[in-house]
Amino acid sequence: MRSRYAAYVLGQVAYLIETTDPSARRYDLEAAYNSTAESLQWIGLEVVKTSQGTETDKTGKVEFKASYIQGGRHSIHHEKSRFKRHAGKWHYLDGVVEDRALS
């Protein structure tokens, strides 16, 4: 999770695609990641809760809050994500999002 957040901050779209589960790679995934990289300034990450995701698990869950600024407004991206392990590496599968603007 933290490596994907760092990739968002640095605009490393190739890494984001590579760490997205193959079953979740939509045709417009690259464009979506590029759009996010161009429009948001990420300013902080808080991992709220994790479950599963140990060395012996095939799946894991992460609840997090990522703060960002978009168009001069401070907001929080609050998500409960699911990850799946492929060939020993974790891949983002999907998540439930609850964004909210703060200012």
C-alpha positions as CSV (number, residue, x, y, z in Angstrom):
1,M,0.0,0.0,0.0
2,R,2.7,2.5,1.0
3,S,4.7,1.8,-2.2
4,R,1.6,2.5,-4.3
5,Y,1.0,5.8,-2.4
6,A,4.6,6.8,-3.1
7,A,4.0,6.0,-6.8
8,Y,0.9,8.2,-6.8
9,V,3.0,11.0,-5.2
10,L,5.8,10.6,-7.7
11,G,3.5,10.1,-10.7
12,Q,4.9,6.6,-11.4
13,V,2.0,5.4,-13.6
14,A,3.9,2.3,-14.8
15,Y,4.4,1.0,-11.3
16,L,0.7,1.6,-10.5
17,I,-0.4,-0.4,-13.5
18,E,2.2,-3.2,-12.7
19,T,0.8,-3.5,-9.1
20,T,-2.8,-3.5,-10.1
21,D,-4.3,-7.0,-10.2
22,P,-4.5,-8.2,-13.9
23,S,-8.3,-8.8,-13.5
24,A,-8.7,-5.2,-12.5
25,R,-6.7,-3.6,-15.3
26,R,-9.4,-1.8,-17.3
27,Y,-8.7,-0.5,-20.8
28,D,-8.6,3.1,-19.5
29,L,-6.4,2.4,-16.5
30,E,-3.3,4.3,-17.7
31,A,-5.4,7.3,-18.6
32,A,-7.1,7.3,-15.2
33,Y,-3.8,7.1,-13.4
34,N,-2.3,9.9,-15.6
35,S,-5.3,12.1,-14.9
36,T,-4.9,11.6,-11.1
37,A,-1.2,12.3,-11.3
38,E,-1.8,15.6,-13.1
39,S,-4.7,16.9,-11.1
40,L,-3.9,16.0,-7.4
41,Q,-1.1,16.9,-5.0
42,W,-0.9,14.2,-2.4
43,I,0.1,15.5,1.0
44,G,-0.2,12.6,3.5
45,L,-1.1,9.0,4.2
46,E,-2.6,7.3,7.2
47,V,-3.1,3.6,7.3
48,V,-6.1,3.1,9.5
49,K,-6.4,-0.7,9.6
50,T,-5.0,-3.8,8.0
51,S,-6.2,-7.4,8.0
52,Q,-4.8,-10.5,6.5
53,G,-1.8,-9.8,4.2
54,T,0.7,-11.9,6.0
55,E,3.4,-13.9,4.3
56,T,1.0,-16.9,4.2
57,D,-2.1,-15.1,3.0
58,K,-3.2,-14.8,-0.6
59,T,-5.4,-11.7,0.1
60,G,-5.1,-8.7,2.3
61,K,-7.2,-5.6,3.2
62,V,-6.0,-2.1,4.0
63,E,-8.1,0.8,5.1
64,F,-6.4,4.1,4.6
65,K,-6.9,7.9,4.4
66,A,-4.8,9.8,1.9
67,S,-4.9,13.6,2.0
68,Y,-4.6,15.6,-1.2
69,I,-5.2,19.1,-2.7
70,Q,-7.1,19.5,-5.9
71,G,-8.0,22.9,-7.3
72,G,-7.0,24.6,-4.1
73,R,-9.3,22.3,-2.0
74,H,-8.0,20.0,0.7
75,S,-9.7,16.6,0.7
76,I,-9.3,13.1,2.0
77,H,-9.5,9.9,0.0
78,H,-10.8,7.3,2.4
79,E,-10.7,3.8,1.0
80,K,-11.0,0.2,2.1
81,S,-8.9,-1.7,-0.4
82,R,-8.4,-5.4,-1.2
83,F,-5.1,-6.8,-2.4
84,K,-4.3,-10.1,-3.9
85,R,-0.9,-11.9,-4.1
86,H,0.4,-13.0,-7.5
87,A,3.8,-14.7,-7.8
88,G,4.8,-13.5,-4.3
89,K,3.9,-9.8,-5.0
90,W,0.9,-7.9,-3.8
91,H,-1.5,-6.4,-6.4
92,Y,-4.4,-3.9,-5.8
93,L,-7.7,-5.6,-6.6
94,D,-10.4,-3.0,-5.7
95,G,-11.7,-0.8,-3.0
96,V,-14.7,1.1,-1.5
97,V,-14.1,4.8,-1.5
98,E,-15.5,7.6,0.7
99,D,-13.9,10.9,-0.4
100,R,-14.7,14.1,1.5
101,A,-13.7,17.7,1.0
102,L,-12.3,19.6,4.0
103,S,-12.0,23.1,2.7
